[in-house]
Amino acid sequence: MEEKKEKGNFWLTVATFIVNKRKAIYVLFFIAVIYSVASMNKVSVNQDITKYLPADSETNRGLSLMEEQFLTYGSARVMVSNITYTRAEELVEKLEEVNGVKEVAFDDTEDHYAGTNALYDITFSAEEEEQISKDAMEEIRDMLSGYDTYVSTEVGSEEASSKALEKDMNLILVLAVIIIVTVLLLSTKAYMEIPVLLITFGVAAILNKGTNYWLGTISSVTDSIAVVLQLALAIDYAIILCDRFMEEHETMDAENAVKVALSKAIPEISASSLTTISGMVAMMFMQFRLGYDMGIVLVKAIIFSLISVFMLMPGILLLFAKGIDRSHHRCYVPNITFAGKLANKTKYIIPPLFVLVLVFAFLKSNNCQYIYDTSSVESAKKSESKIAQEKIEEAFGVSNQLVVMVPGGSYESEEGALKEIEKLDYVDSVLGLANVSINDDYMLTDKISPRNFSELTDLDIEIVRLLYVAYAYNQEQYGPVFTGIDEYEVPIIDMFLFLYAQYQQGYVTLDSEMDKNLNELYDTLHDAKQQLQGTDYSRFVLSLRLPVEGEETYAALDEVRAVCQKYYPGKEIILVGNSTSDHDLMSSFGSDNLIISILTALFVMLILFFTFQSAGLPVLLVLTIQGSIWINFSVPALSGSPVFFIAYLIVSAIQMGATIDYAIVISNRYLQLKQVMPIRDAIVETLNQSFPTIFTSGSILTCAGFLIGKIASDATVASIGIALGRGTLISIILVLFVLPQILLFGDFIIEKTALTINLSKYNTREIGGRMTVNGHVKGFIQGEIDAEIKGSFQGRMNASLETRIPGKQTEIEMLEDGGEEK
């Protein structure tokens, strides 16, 4: 076939350029793939979900303050089961000998030994992210490998979780590819289409994963789930181009077929991708910045998928063209004529019932119980840390740690607040400088006179008096020097640290025993001060007998804050812990949910409005998919299962953005077909033509979601997978068995809400024989036609004869040599 470009056909010109320059494009993609592969290991992955809280949230500010002002040693709770107390006690010494272990807390109380379970509270000599702590934790694991051991710790947990999740996602990806190949074997028309689709997607996935390096840091949730979601969301684009090529190749050679197919596919695929992108963009407006993180990576994924389909795939199709020609097979996806017939019979029944279901689902989904802590999420597969946490809590109860930061500078206020907090029923323990005891008589922050300090330290009274005088001068408190130093009282911790400083500078001399005692005491006091006293704030560490989230816990946080506020009136009290981060997440959830719901629906409706040039149809389509979202999240409400808030927010956006395409496919075909046949037949043919596309895309996204939910050990990732798989399945059911009835029932609304006044009248006629035509014809004349034509032809026509201008009818005249009209 001789290559011709239609005058004025911009997309054909673009397609011709791409196909003609395919060798240069191969080289560019090869370079980009090499770069992306090299960049993959440079991507920084963040495991801490609290980093994505709003910058002004209490938890975020508190974590920043703690990092700036306090030293926080790494810690671990290690439970050894099926062990005697004697043997458990013997292990304490071995654990203390591990390099990097600072302290091991263990005794015969029920806090550390219950039944045949021993619980060791281990404190490391460095912060949790330092290598010495990680090495110590690894050595402890090795030492206890012969025992029935459960470890709950943040030390080294990021690496362990990352490796476990990576292993899970690799398995999921392999299974997803198997499912995709299986689905494509059923839905494609040639076996060699499959490698074309897989190569195109593989390149797009590599480009997206490698270019995450440009973003600096991404979340572990995004990193793990993006590839599978990209595969499920964007493989449609490659399938559309492939199908177009197969259609054009029936009458053209491979190269021209690719050019024409690409020219038609670019605007079609671009329009289709807009709804998916709009859902991802809506996520980027969330206050909880995990939405932005996932949104931008998935938008980038879709863009790279489009680039791969438009630029690389045409060349790949030509490379495999001969193989495609030799490997044709019939499509195994059956017609679903029964669904179309059912739609005609129930068009006055299903829409009203659907409205009732919508109202019910809306109310139920709004009554969903949301959870905000990953430890509260139940998943099909539990991580090692999750199992350990459950076992320890089962044997020794819940331990919920809370940090309270109060303004520094007043030991009296600290003492009063700590004493009142200790009396609260749900507080197991509370630690602050003001309640650390030196002996039976004194607390660390108690103020004592020179004589009492002399007795406490066994130092000569005259040396102590001189020490107190020096301290007074140092603090610019000159009154006691003149009025009598013996009455001057100083907090014990401050005087000890001052004594040590003077000793280090050589102003005080001590015998060897006192030297040893002072150095040991200094280490203890210095550590305590670094952990509990900052430059501007003091820190209390509480252990609560409460779950990490829930109304009871949040009420307790308010009570603790109120107690501290009594001693620090008008000052800011900052609480930090899993419970406070959950409370912050709950606070941002309402606004994020509203933002996503409104923006996603608004973006999609605008796109549909300009696509269909109708005000009524977008509303019907969005309501259908929004209904699937409400039904999706009414399922856990009905079963009494809580929903992880991240799953709700992310899946709501993805489900609306991705599955609206199914509704668009059906609506678009229906609007076309009803112009050339009665609407009863149009809806039957619409479902038969649309089902292969919906089956291919929908089954892949559904299976990918359920695979993630059943295999991923990360609770966040698993919860997103389950909700996405269930939601996609519900969307498929609605667009196949509810949307057709809505289109039939609302056909009058669709026509009346068209953007422009419809001056056209359509007269569908079936004509056979030889005839002349003068005017606009749209329909099938041994193929599809939509054009202004003037001339004659021999054959059969089933088409609409359109009157574009009032008073001017398209003319058809049967010639003398025969013909028939039906």
C-alpha positions in Angstrom: 0.0 0.0 0.0 1.3 3.4 -0.9 1.9 5.6 2.1 -0.3 8.7 2.1 -0.8 11.3 4.7 -4.2 12.8 5.1 -4.0 16.5 4.7 -4.6 18.2 8.0 -4.3 14.9 10.0 -1.9 16.0 12.7 -1.9 12.7 14.6 -1.1 10.7 11.5 1.9 13.0 10.8 3.1 12.5 14.4 2.6 8.7 14.1 4.5 8.6 10.8 7.4 10.4 12.3 7.5 8.1 15.3 7.4 4.9 13.2 10.0 6.3 10.7 12.4 7.2 13.5 11.9 4.0 15.4 15.6 3.0 15.3 16.7 6.2 17.0 13.9 5.8 19.5 15.2 2.3 20.3 18.6 3.8 21.2 17.0 6.5 23.4 14.9 4.0 25.3 18.0 1.7 25.7 20.0 4.6 27.2 17.0 5.5 29.5 16.6 1.9 30.7 20.3 1.6 31.5 20.1 4.9 33.5 17.0 3.8 35.3 18.5 0.4 36.3 21.6 2.1 37.6 19.4 4.6 39.6 17.1 2.0 41.2 19.5 1.3 44.1 20.0 5.1 44.7 16.3 5.6 45.6 16.0 6.4 49.3 13.0 4.6 50.9 11.4 5.8 54.1 9.8 3.2 56.4 8.5 5.7 59.0 4.9 6.7 58.2 4.9 9.4 60.8 7.2 11.4 58.5 4.2 12.1 56.3 2.1 13.7 58.9 1.3 17.4 58.3 4.3 19.6 59.3 2.3 21.5 61.9 1.0 18.3 63.6 1.9 17.8 67.3 3.6 14.5 66.5 5.8 15.9 63.8 6.8 18.9 66.0 7.4 16.6 68.9 9.6 14.2 67.0 11.7 17.1 65.7 12.1 18.5 69.2 13.1 15.1 70.6 15.7 14.7 67.9 17.1 18.1 68.6 17.1 18.1 72.4 17.2 14.6 73.7 19.2 11.4 73.4 17.0 8.4 72.8 18.7 5.0 73.2 17.5 2.1 71.1 15.5 -0.5 73.0 14.0 -4.0 72.5 11.5 -6.2 74.3 12.7 -9.8 73.9 10.5 -12.6 75.1 11.9 -16.2 75.6 9.1 -18.8 76.0 9.3 -22.2 77.5 12.1 -21.4 79.9 12.6 -21.7 83.7 13.2 -18.7 85.8 16.6 -20.0 86.8 17.7 -20.4 83.2 16.1 -17.0 82.3 18.2 -15.3 85.0 21.4 -16.9 83.7 20.7 -15.4 80.3 20.7 -11.8 81.7 24.5 -11.9 82.2 25.1 -13.2 78.7 22.9 -10.5 77.3 24.7 -7.7 79.3 28.0 -8.9 77.8 26.9 -8.2 74.3 28.8 -5.2 72.8 26.3 -2.4 72.4 24.0 -3.4 75.2 23.8 -0.8 78.0 21.2 -2.4 80.3 19.0 -5.5 80.6 16.0 -5.2 82.9 14.7 -8.5 84.3 13.4 -9.7 87.7 11.0 -12.2 89.2 7.9 -9.9 89.0 5.0 -10.5 86.6 6.3 -7.7 84.5 9.2 -9.8 83.4 8.4 -13.5 84.2 4.9 -15.0 83.7 4.1 -18.7 83.3 7.1 -20.0 81.4 7.8 -16.7 79.5 10.7 -14.4 80.3 10.6 -10.8 79.1 13.9 -8.8 78.9 13.7 -5.0 78.5 17.0 -4.3 76.7 18.5 -0.8 76.4 21.3 -0.3 73.8 24.2 2.1 74.3 23.4 4.1 71.2 20.3 5.4 69.3 18.3 2.9 67.3 19.5 3.9 63.9 23.2 3.6 64.8 25.1 0.5 63.6 26.3 -0.5 67.0 22.7 -1.0 68.1 21.9 -3.0 65.0 24.9 -5.2 65.4 24.0 -5.8 69.1 20.4 -6.7 68.1 21.7 -9.1 65.5 24.1 -10.7 68.0 21.2 -11.1 70.5 19.1 -12.8 67.8 22.0 -15.2 67.1 22.6 -15.9 70.8 18.9 -16.8 71.4 18.4 -18.7 68.1 18.1 -22.0 70.0 15.2 -20.7 72.1 11.6 -19.9 71.4 12.2 -16.2 71.0 10.0 -13.2 70.1 11.6 -9.8 69.5 9.7 -6.4 69.4 12.0 -3.5 68.5 12.6 -0.6 66.1 16.3 -1.4 66.0 17.0 -2.8 62.5 13.3 -3.1 61.8 13.4 -0.9 58.7 15.9 -3.2 57.0 14.0 -6.3 58.0 10.6 -5.0 57.0 12.0 -3.7 53.7 13.6 -7.1 52.8 10.4 -9.0 53.8 8.2 -6.6 51.8 10.5 -6.7 48.8 10.4 -10.5 48.9 6.6 -10.4 49.1 6.2 -7.9 46.2 8.6 -9.9 44.0 6.3 -12.9 44.5 3.3 -10.8 43.8 4.8 -9.4 40.6 5.6 -12.9 39.3 2.1 -14.1 40.1 0.6 -10.9 38.6 2.6 -11.5 35.3 1.3 -15.1 35.2 -2.3 -13.8 35.6 -1.8 -11.1 33.0 -0.4 -13.6 30.5 -3.4 -16.0 31.2 -5.9 -13.1 30.7 -4.2 -12.0 27.5 -4.2 -15.5 26.2 -7.9 -15.5 26.5 -8.6 -11.9 25.3 -6.0 -11.3 22.5 -6.2 -12.4 18.9 -2.6 -13.5 18.4 -0.2 -15.2 20.8 2.7 -12.9 19.8 0.8 -9.9 21.0 1.7 -10.9 24.6 5.5 -10.3 24.4 4.8 -7.0 22.8 2.6 -5.9 25.7 5.0 -7.3 28.3 8.1 -5.6 26.8 6.2 -2.3 26.6 5.1 -2.5 30.2 8.4 -3.8 31.5 10.2 -0.8 30.0 7.7 1.7 31.4 8.0 0.1 34.9 11.8 0.3 34.9 11.7 3.9 33.8 9.3 4.8 36.6 11.1 2.9 39.3 14.5 4.3 38.3 13.3 7.9 38.1 12.0 7.7 41.6 15.6 8.8 42.4 14.6 12.3 41.2 12.1 12.6 44.1 14.8 12.1 46.7 12.9 9.9 49.2 9.7 7.9 48.7 7.7 5.9 51.2 8.1 2.1 51.5 4.4 1.8 50.8 4.7 3.6 47.4 8.0 1.8 46.6 6.4 -1.6 47.1 3.0 -1.1 45.5 3.7 1.2 42.6 5.0 -1.4 40.0 2.0 -3.7 40.5 -0.5 -0.7 40.4 1.2 0.7 37.3 0.9 -2.7 35.6 -2.8 -3.0 36.5 -3.7 0.6 35.7 -1.8 1.2 32.5 -1.6 -2.0 30.6 -4.9 -1.0 29.0 -3.1 1.6 26.9 -0.9 -1.0 25.3 -3.9 -3.3 24.7 -5.8 -0.4 23.0 -3.0 0.2 20.5 -2.5 -3.5 19.9 -6.2 -3.9 19.1 -6.1 -0.9 16.8 -3.1 -2.4 15.0 -4.9 -5.7 14.5 -7.9 -4.0 13.0 -5.9 -1.9 10.6 -3.6 -4.7 9.7 -6.6 -6.6 8.2 -6.5 -4.2 5.2 -3.0 -2.7 5.4 0.6 -3.8 5.5 2.2 -3.8 9.0 4.0 -0.5 8.8 1.1 1.5 7.5 -1.3 -0.3 9.9 1.0 0.8 12.8 0.9 4.4 11.7 -2.8 4.6 11.3 -3.4 2.6 14.5 -1.1 5.0 16.4 -2.7 8.1 14.9 -6.1 6.9 16.2 -4.9 5.5 19.5 -3.0 8.6 20.7 -6.1 10.8 21.3 -8.1 7.8 22.5 -5.5 6.6 25.0 -4.7 10.2 26.2 -8.3 10.9 26.9 -8.7 7.6 28.8 -5.6 8.3 30.9 -6.9 11.6 32.1 -9.5 10.1 34.4 -6.8 7.9 36.0 -4.4 10.7 36.4 -7.1 12.9 37.9 -7.6 10.4 40.7 -3.8 10.3 41.4 -3.6 14.1 41.4 -6.5 14.3 43.9 -4.4 12.2 46.3 -1.6 14.8 46.1 -3.8 17.4 47.9 -4.0 15.3 51.1 -2.7 16.9 54.3 -1.2 13.4 55.1 1.7 13.6 52.7 1.7 9.9 51.9 -1.0 10.8 49.4 1.3 13.2 47.7 4.1 10.7 47.7 2.0 7.9 46.1 0.1 10.3 43.8 3.2 11.8 42.2 4.9 8.4 41.7 1.7 6.9 40.1 1.2 10.0 37.9 4.8 9.6 36.7 4.1 5.8 36.2 1.1 6.6 33.9 3.1 9.2 32.0 6.0 6.7 31.4 3.4 4.1 30.4 2.0 6.5 27.8 5.5 7.4 26.5 6.4 3.7 26.2 3.1 2.9 24.3 3.3 5.9 22.0 7.0 5.9 21.3 8.4 2.4 21.8 5.5 0.1 21.2 5.0 0.9 17.5 8.5 -0.3 16.7 8.0 -3.4 18.9 4.9 -4.2 16.9 6.8 -4.0 13.7 9.5 -6.3 15.0 6.9 -8.9 16.0 4.5 -8.3 13.1 5.4 -11.5 11.3 5.1 -13.5 14.5 1.7 -11.9 15.1 0.5 -12.8 11.6 1.6 -16.5 12.2 0.1 -16.8 15.7 -3.5 -15.8 15.2 -6.2 -17.5 17.4 -9.7 -16.8 18.2 -10.7 -14.6 21.2 -11.9 -16.8 24.0 -13.8 -14.1 25.9 -17.5 -15.0 25.3 -20.3 -12.6 24.3 -22.6 -11.6 27.2 -25.8 -11.2 25.3 -27.7 -12.3 28.3 -26.5 -9.2 30.2 -27.9 -6.9 27.4 -31.2 -8.8 27.3 -31.4 -8.5 31.1 -30.8 -4.8 30.9 -33.7 -4.3 28.6 -36.0 -6.3 30.8 -35.0 -4.6 34.1 -34.4 -1.0 32.9 -37.3 0.2 35.0 -36.4 -2.0 38.0 -32.7 -1.8 38.5 -32.2 2.0 38.6 -34.7 2.7 41.4 -33.3 -0.3 43.3 -29.8 1.1 42.7 -30.8 4.4 44.2 -31.9 2.6 47.4 -28.7 0.6 47.5 -26.7 3.9 47.0 -28.4 5.5 50.0 -27.9 2.4 52.2 -24.2 2.0 51.1 -23.5 5.7 51.7 -24.9 5.6 55.2 -23.1 2.3 56.0 -19.7 3.4 54.6 -20.0 6.6 56.7 -20.4 4.4 59.8 -17.3 2.5 59.0 -14.9 2.1 61.9 -11.5 3.5 60.9 -8.2 2.6 62.5 -5.0 4.6 62.3 -2.3 2.4 63.7 -0.6 -0.3 61.6 -0.4 -2.6 64.6 -4.2 -2.6 64.7 -4.5 -3.8 61.1 -5.3 -7.4 60.5 -3.7 -8.9 57.4 -3.8 -12.4 55.9 0.0 -12.7 56.3 1.6 -11.4 59.4 5.1 -10.1 59.6 7.6 -11.5 62.1 7.5 -8.3 64.2 3.7 -8.4 64.2 3.7 -12.0 65.5 6.2 -11.1 68.1 4.2 -8.1 69.3 1.1 -10.2 69.6 2.8 -12.9 71.6 4.4 -10.5 74.0 1.2 -8.6 74.6 -0.7 -11.9 75.1 1.8 -12.9 77.8 2.6 -9.6 79.5 -0.2 -7.2 78.4 -0.2 -4.1 76.3 2.7 -1.6 76.7 1.9 1.7 75.2 4.7 4.3 75.6 3.9 8.0 75.7 6.4 10.8 75.8 5.3 14.1 77.5 7.5 17.2 76.9 7.1 20.1 79.3 8.9 23.5 79.4 12.2 23.1 81.3 13.6 25.1 84.2 11.3 24.1 87.1 12.1 20.9 89.0 9.2 21.7 91.4 6.7 21.8 88.5 8.1 18.6 87.2 7.8 16.9 90.6 4.2 18.0 91.0 3.2 16.8 87.5 5.0 13.5 87.9 3.4 12.7 91.2 -0.1 13.4 89.9 0.4 11.4 86.7 1.6 8.4 88.8 -1.8 8.3 90.5 -3.7 7.9 87.2 -5.2 4.4 87.0 -4.0 3.6 83.5 -0.4 4.6 84.1 2.0 1.6 84.7 5.1 3.7 85.2 6.4 7.3 84.6 9.9 8.4 84.5 11.3 12.0 84.7 14.3 13.6 86.4 12.2 14.6 89.3 11.2 11.1 90.3 14.6 9.3 89.9 15.7 8.3 93.4 19.3 8.6 94.7 18.6 6.6 97.8 15.7 6.1 100.2 15.8 9.8 101.2 16.4 11.8 98.1 15.2 12.3 94.5 17.6 13.4 91.8 16.1 16.9 91.6 15.7 17.5 95.4 17.4 20.6 96.7 19.8 20.0 99.6 22.1 22.1 101.8 26.0 21.8 101.9 25.8 19.6 105.0 23.4 17.2 103.5 25.4 17.0 100.3 28.6 16.4 102.4 26.8 13.5 104.1 25.5 12.1 100.8 28.9 12.2 99.1 31.3 11.7 102.1 33.1 14.8 101.1 34.6 17.2 103.7 32.1 19.9 104.7 34.6 22.7 104.1 35.2 21.5 100.5 31.5 21.3 100.0 31.0 24.8 101.3 33.6 26.1 98.9 31.9 24.1 96.1 28.5 25.7 96.9 30.1 29.2 96.9 31.6 28.6 93.5 28.3 27.3 92.3 26.5 30.4 93.5 29.0 32.7 91.7 28.7 30.6 88.6 24.9 31.0 88.7 25.3 34.7 89.5 23.4 34.2 92.8 25.5 36.3 95.2 23.0 36.6 98.1 23.8 33.2 99.7 27.6 34.0 99.7 27.0 36.9 102.0 24.0 35.8 104.1 25.3 32.3 104.8 26.1 29.5 102.4 24.9 26.8 104.9 21.3 27.7 104.1 21.8 27.6 100.4 20.1 24.7 98.7 20.9 23.3 95.2 19.3 20.5 93.2 21.3 17.3 93.7 21.8 16.6 90.0 23.0 20.2 89.3 25.5 20.1 92.2 26.8 16.6 91.2 27.4 17.7 87.6 29.1 21.0 88.9 31.3 18.9 91.2 32.3 16.7 88.3 33.2 19.7 86.1 35.3 21.2 88.9 37.0 17.9 89.4 37.8 17.6 85.7 39.3 21.0 85.8 41.5 20.1 88.8 39.8 22.4 91.3 38.7 19.4 93.5 40.9 16.5 94.4 39.4 13.1 95.4 40.9 9.8 96.6 40.8 6.8 94.2 37.6 5.3 95.6 35.7 8.7 95.4 37.2 9.2 92.0 35.7 5.9 90.8 32.3 6.5 92.5 32.1 10.0 91.0 32.8 8.8 87.5 30.2 6.1 87.7 27.7 8.5 89.1 28.5 11.1 86.5 27.9 8.5 83.7 24.5 7.7 85.2 23.5 11.3 85.8 24.8 12.5 82.4 22.8 9.8 80.6 19.7 10.7 82.6 20.0 14.4 81.8 20.6 13.7 78.1 17.5 11.5 77.9 15.2 13.5 80.1 16.3 17.2 80.0 16.9 19.3 76.9 17.8 22.9 76.4 14.2 24.1 76.4 12.1 21.1 77.4 12.1 18.3 80.0 10.8 14.9 79.0 8.6 12.4 80.9 8.3 8.8 79.7 5.0 7.1 80.5 4.0 3.4 80.1 0.2 3.2 79.7 -2.1 0.1 80.1 -4.2 1.2 77.1 -4.5 0.2 73.5 -2.6 2.5 71.0 -5.9 4.0 69.7 -9.5 4.4 70.6 -11.7 6.9 72.4 -10.5 5.7 75.9 -6.8 6.3 74.9 -7.5 9.7 73.4 -9.4 10.7 76.5 -6.4 9.7 78.6 -4.1 11.8 76.4 -6.3 14.8 77.1 -6.2 14.1 80.9 -2.4 13.8 81.0 -2.2 17.1 79.1 -4.6 18.7 81.5 -2.6 17.5 84.5 0.6 19.0 83.1 -1.2 22.2 82.2 -2.0 22.8 85.9 1.8 23.0 86.6 2.7 24.9 83.4 -0.3 27.3 82.9 -0.3 29.0 79.5 2.6 26.9 78.3 2.6 24.4 75.5 2.6 20.7 76.5 3.7 18.3 73.7 2.7 14.6 73.6 4.5 12.1 71.4 3.9 8.4 70.8 2.0 6.0 68.6 -1.2 7.1 70.2 -0.6 10.8 69.5 0.4 10.1 65.9 -2.8 8.0 65.5 -4.8 10.9 66.9 -3.1 13.3 64.5 -3.9 11.0 61.6 -7.5 10.8 62.7 -7.7 14.6 62.8 -6.4 15.0 59.3 -8.5 12.1 57.9 -11.8 14.0 57.8 -10.4 16.8 55.7 -8.4 14.5 53.5 -11.4 12.3 52.8 -13.4 15.4 51.8 -10.7 16.7 49.6 -10.2 13.4 47.7 -13.9 12.8 47.3 -14.7 16.3 46.0 -11.6 16.7 43.8 -11.7 13.2 42.3 -15.4 13.6 41.4 -14.9 17.1 40.1 -11.9 16.3 37.9 -13.6 13.2 36.5 -16.8 15.0 35.8 -15.0 17.8 34.0 -13.2 15.4 31.8 -16.4 13.5 31.1 -18.3 16.7 30.4 -15.9 17.7 27.7 -15.6 14.1 26.4 -19.3 13.5 26.0 -20.5 17.2 25.6 -23.3 16.4 28.0 -24.2 17.5 31.5 -26.3 14.5 32.5 -24.1 11.6 31.4 -21.1 12.5 33.6 -23.3 12.6 36.6 -24.7 9.2 35.9 -21.3 7.7 35.4 -19.7 9.3 38.4 -22.6 8.2 40.6 -22.2 4.6 39.4 -18.5 4.5 40.3 -19.0 6.5 43.5 -21.7 4.0 44.3 -19.1 1.2 43.9 -16.8 3.0 46.3 -19.6 3.3 48.9 -20.6 -0.3 48.5 -16.9 -1.3 48.7 -16.5 0.3 52.2 -20.0 -0.7 53.4 -18.8 -4.4 53.2 -16.4 -4.0 56.2 -19.0 -1.9 58.0 -21.6 -4.8 57.6 -19.0 -7.4 58.7 -17.9 -5.3 61.7 -14.3 -5.1 60.5 -12.4 -1.9 60.9 -10.9 -0.1 57.8 -7.3 1.2 57.8 -7.7 4.9 56.9 -4.9 4.9 54.3 -6.6 2.1 52.4 -9.9 4.2 52.3 -8.2 7.4 51.1 -5.9 5.9 48.5 -8.4 3.3 47.1 -11.2 5.8 46.8 -9.0 7.9 44.5 -7.6 5.0 42.5 -11.0 3.3 42.2 -12.7 6.4 40.9 -9.9 7.4 38.6 -9.3 3.9 37.1 -12.7 2.1 37.0 -14.5 5.1 35.5 -12.8 4.0 32.3 -15.1 0.9 32.3 -18.1 3.1 32.4 -16.7 5.4 29.7 -16.1 2.4 27.4 -19.7 1.2 27.7 -21.3 4.7 27.4 -19.2 5.6 24.4 -20.1 2.5 22.5 -23.7 2.8 23.5 -23.9 6.4 22.2 -22.4 5.4 18.9 -24.4 2.2 18.4 -27.8 3.7 19.3 -27.5 6.0 16.2 -27.5 3.0 13.8 -29.8 0.6 15.6 -32.7 0.5 18.1 -31.5 1.2 21.7 -32.6 -2.3 22.7 -30.2 -3.8 20.2 -27.6 -1.1 20.9 -27.2 -2.0 24.6 -26.8 -5.8 23.8 -24.2 -5.0 21.2 -22.5 -2.5 23.5 -22.0 -5.1 26.2 -20.7 -7.7 23.8 -18.2 -5.3 22.3 -17.1 -3.8 25.7 -16.8 -7.0 27.7 -13.4 -8.0 26.4 -11.9 -4.7 27.3 -13.5 -4.6 30.8 -12.6 -8.3 31.3 -9.0 -7.8 30.5 -8.4 -4.6 32.5 -10.8 -5.4 35.4 -9.6 -8.9 36.0 -5.9 -7.8 36.1 -6.6 -5.0 38.6 -8.9 -7.2 40.7 -6.4 -10.1 40.8 -3.5 -7.7 41.5 -5.3 -6.2 44.4 -6.3 -9.5 46.0 -2.7 -10.8 45.5 -1.3 -7.8 47.3 -3.8 -8.3 50.1 -3.2 -12.0 50.6 0.6 -12.1 50.2 2.0 -8.7 51.5 3.2 -8.9 55.1 3.2 -5.1 55.4 -0.2 -4.2 57.0 -0.6 -0.9 55.1 0.2 -2.4 51.7 -2.1 -5.5 52.4 -5.0 -3.3 53.4 -4.7 -1.2 50.2 -4.6 -4.4 48.1 -7.7 -6.0 49.6 -9.8 -2.8 49.3 -8.6 -2.2 45.7 -9.4 -5.8 44.6 -12.8 -5.7 46.2 -13.6 -2.3 44.9 -12.6 -3.1 41.3 -14.7 -6.2 41.3 -17.7 -4.2 42.6 -17.1 -1.6 39.8 -17.1 -4.3 37.1 -20.3 -5.8 38.4 -22.0 -2.3 38.5 -20.9 -1.2 35.0 -22.0 -4.6 33.5 -25.3 -5.1 35.3 -26.4 -1.7 36.6 -25.0 1.0 34.3 -26.7 -0.4 31.1 -30.1 -0.1 32.8 -29.2 3.4 34.0 -28.3 4.4 30.4 -31.6 3.0 29.0 -33.6 4.5 31.8 -31.8 7.9 31.6 -31.6 8.0 27.8 -34.0 10.9 27.8 -31.9 12.8 30.3 -28.7 12.3 28.4 -30.3 13.6 25.2 -31.9 16.6 26.9 -28.7 17.6 28.7 -26.4 17.7 25.7 -24.1 20.7 25.7 -25.3 21.9 22.2 -28.7 22.0 20.7 -29.1 18.9 18.6 -30.1 20.0 15.1 -29.4 16.5 13.7 -32.1 13.9 13.1 -31.1 10.3 12.7 -33.0 8.0 10.4 -31.6 4.5 10.6 -32.2 2.5 7.4 -31.1 -0.8 6.1 -30.6 -0.8 2.3 -29.1 -3.2 -0.1 -28.2 -3.0 -3.8 -26.7 -0.3 -6.0 -27.5 3.3 -5.1 -26.4 6.9 -5.1 -25.8 8.9 -1.9 -25.6 12.6 -1.4 -25.2 13.8 2.2 -23.8 12.6 5.6 -23.9 8.9 6.4 -22.8 7.3 9.6 -22.8 3.5 10.0 -21.7 0.4 8.3 -21.1 0.0 4.6 -19.0 -3.1 4.3 -17.1 -1.6 7.2 -17.6 1.6 9.2 -18.3 5.0 7.6 -18.7 8.5 9.1 -18.3 11.0 6.3 -19.9 13.5 3.8 -20.1 11.5 0.7 -21.5 11.9 -2.8 -21.5 9.1 -5.3 -22.7 5.5 -5.8 -21.9 2.1 -4.4 -22.9 -1.5 -4.7 -23.5 -3.3 -1.4 -25.5 -3.2 1.8 -26.0 -0.3 4.1 -27.1 -0.2 7.8 -26.5 3.4 8.8 -28.0 6.6 10.0 -28.8 9.3 7.5 -28.0 12.5 9.3 -29.6 15.9 8.7 -27.0 18.4 9.8 -28.8 21.5 8.4 -32.5 22.0 8.9 -34.4 21.5 5.7 -31.6 19.5 3.9 -32.1 15.7 4.1 -29.4 13.2 3.1 -30.6 11.7 -0.2 -30.5 8.1 -1.3 -31.7 7.0 -4.7 -32.0 3.3 -5.7 -30.7 2.8 -9.2 -32.6 1.0 -11.9 -30.5 -2.2 -11.8 -32.1 -3.2 -8.5 -32.0 -2.8 -4.8 -34.1 -3.2 -1.7 -34.9 -1.1 1.3 -35.9 -2.4 4.7 
